[in-house]
């Protein structure tokens, strides 16, 4: 199986390319969607709520992603530390799920898998 990693700047067309390749038969592994599913896990939400308080929870009892983003995306040291903590919670499970999807694709005999992973080189 050929595994292609698509990298680039935000809004640079990675998902558009991945979608087109998927239309041609490739398996599309979208790290953003996987990471969102990890964020929805109760243990992850509990850890984030304990760390940052109930103000990051929306009226439905789930993490309010824009509020969380406002805490972790900034140029100051505190924001960077909060981002590191979030990545420590999200990235290991995300990597595990990506690996499982790659193994499953290979076992099914898929010819090509596309890794749409914005932080491919960083993580």
N, C-alpha and C positions, 0 to 999 in steps of 0.2 A: 504494500500500500504506500502510496505517495502522500506525505503530509506536507502541506503548504501553510506557512505562517504568513498572515497578512498584517503588516504593521504600517503605521503612518500617523499623521497628526490628527487631532480631533476634527471631526467633520471632513476628513480627507477622502472619504469614499470607500473605506475598508468594507463596510457592511454591504454596500452596493456591489462591489466586486464579489464578495462571498455569496451574496444572493444569486448573482448571475451564474457563478460556478455551480451552485447548488441546483439551479435550474437545468444545468447540463449533466447532473448526476452525481456531483461531489457531495460528501457529507459535510454539513456546515456545523461547526462547533463554535458557538457564540459565547465567549467568556463573560460578556456583560450580562446576558440572560442567566447564566449559571450563577454568577456572583449575586444577582438579585434574588435568586431562589435561596441562596445561602443566607442572605440578609433576612429573609422571611422566617428562618428557623427560630423557634422560641428561645433556645439557649443563647443564640447570638443577640436577639432582641433584649433578652434579660440582661446580658452583660453590658450592652450599650446603655440601657436604661439605668442600670446601677451606676455606671460611670458618668453619664451625662445628665441624668435626671429625666423626669417625666415630660419635660418640655419638648423632647424629641419624638414624642409619641403623638400620633394623630387621633382624631375622634373615634377611629375604628380600632384603636389599640395596637396599631403597627407603627414601625419606625417611619417618621416623616422624612423622606429622603432629602428634600430641599433644606430642611432644618439641620439635618445631620451634615449635609454638604457645607452649610454655612459655618459649621464648627471645624471641619477638617481641611477645607481648601482655603488657605491663606498663606501669606509670606512670613508670618511670624513664627517663632519657635513653638509656641503653644499649639498652633494649628498643625504644625508638622508632627508634633508628638501625638496629637489626637489622630492624625492620619495614619501614623505608624501603628497605633493601637488598633484602629479599624482594619488595616491590612493584615495584622497578626490574627485577627478573628476570621476574616473573610478568605484570604488567599490560600491557606492550607486546604480547606474544604473545597474551594474552587479548583485548585490543581488536581485534587483527588478525583473530582467528578469529570474533569476534562480527560484525565488519564483513563478513567473507566469508559468514557465514550470512545476514545481512540481504540482501546482494546476491543470493545464491542464492534466497532466498525471494521476492524481488521478481521475479527472472527466471522463476521457476516460476509467477508470477501469484498468489501468496498474497495474500489480502486484508488480513490482520492479522498482525503479528508482535509478540510480547510479549517485552520485555527484562526479565528477572528479574535485576537487577544491584544487589546490596546497596550498592555504593559508587558508584552512578550519578553523583551530584552531585560527589563527591570526585574521582573519576577522570575 
